[in-house]
Every structure is written in C-alpha cells, then in structure tokens.
Amino acid sequence: MTDRLLTVGQAAELLGTTERFPRRLIAERRIVFVKVGRHVRIPERALAEFVAAHTVQPITAHRRFGAAA
C-alpha cells in the first residue's frame, strides 16, 4: 500500500475548502474512503481521481471575425 491516507482536514486543505465539503462527499458516497475503526480516511489517489473527473476543460474553438454571437 503506497497510497497515502489523508484525514478529512488534510483532504479539505488540498481541495482548498472547509472540512464540511469532503465530509459531504463521504456522506453522499461520491468519493472513495476508508474506515479505520471510527476514523475516516481518504486515499490520496481517490482525491486526485475526483478532481480529474470534475475538471472542466476550456472551449478552444475560435469565433470567426464578424460572426453573430
């Protein structure tokens, strides 16, 4: 097992959110998590996969000059 297990606080810090957001993801079963006794941990890989799955790519199509919007 080489994947680091993050606390909810560490996951929130990496996401730049409060602890409430990762807790909601866990409660709604929207992210993989591990229960260690009463403690909940989020694998670093699961956090990276969640971010990748919800990343929105920019539109790269260029509008033609003079085209109606």
C-alpha positions as CSV (number, residue, x, y, z in Angstrom):
1,M,0.0,0.0,0.0
2,T,1.8,3.1,-1.2
3,D,-1.2,5.4,-1.4
4,R,-1.2,7.9,1.5
5,L,-4.4,8.1,3.5
6,L,-5.5,11.6,4.3
7,T,-7.6,12.9,7.1
8,V,-10.7,14.9,6.3
9,G,-8.8,18.0,7.3
10,Q,-5.9,17.2,5.0
11,A,-8.2,16.5,2.1
12,A,-10.0,19.8,2.7
13,E,-6.7,21.6,2.7
14,L,-5.7,20.1,-0.6
15,L,-9.0,21.0,-2.2
16,G,-8.9,24.5,-0.7
17,T,-12.3,24.0,1.1
18,T,-13.6,23.6,4.6
19,E,-13.9,20.2,6.2
20,R,-17.6,20.2,5.5
21,F,-17.1,19.6,1.8
22,P,-15.1,16.3,2.0
23,R,-17.5,15.1,4.8
24,R,-20.4,15.7,2.4
25,L,-18.7,13.8,-0.4
26,I,-18.2,10.9,2.0
27,A,-21.8,11.0,3.3
28,E,-23.1,11.1,-0.3
29,R,-20.7,8.3,-1.3
30,R,-19.3,10.5,-4.0
31,I,-15.7,9.7,-3.2
32,V,-13.8,6.6,-2.1
33,F,-12.9,6.5,1.6
34,V,-11.5,4.0,4.1
35,K,-12.9,3.5,7.6
36,V,-10.2,2.7,10.2
37,G,-12.2,2.0,13.3
38,R,-14.2,5.2,13.9
39,H,-11.9,7.2,11.8
40,V,-12.4,8.1,8.1
41,R,-9.5,8.5,5.7
42,I,-9.5,9.4,2.0
43,P,-6.8,7.8,-0.2
44,E,-4.7,10.5,-2.0
45,R,-5.4,8.7,-5.3
46,A,-9.2,8.9,-4.8
47,L,-8.9,12.7,-4.2
48,A,-6.8,13.0,-7.4
49,E,-9.4,10.9,-9.4
50,F,-12.2,13.0,-8.0
51,V,-10.5,16.3,-9.1
52,A,-9.7,14.8,-12.5
53,A,-13.2,13.6,-13.1
54,H,-14.7,17.0,-12.2
55,T,-12.2,19.1,-14.2
56,V,-13.8,21.2,-16.9
57,Q,-11.7,21.8,-20.0
58,P,-11.9,25.2,-21.7
59,I,-13.5,25.7,-25.0
60,T,-10.8,26.1,-27.7
61,A,-13.0,26.9,-30.7
62,H,-12.4,30.4,-32.1
63,R,-15.2,32.6,-33.3
64,R,-14.9,33.9,-36.8
65,F,-14.4,37.7,-37.1
66,G,-17.8,39.3,-37.9
67,A,-19.8,36.2,-36.9
68,A,-23.0,36.9,-35.0
69,A,-22.8,35.9,-31.3
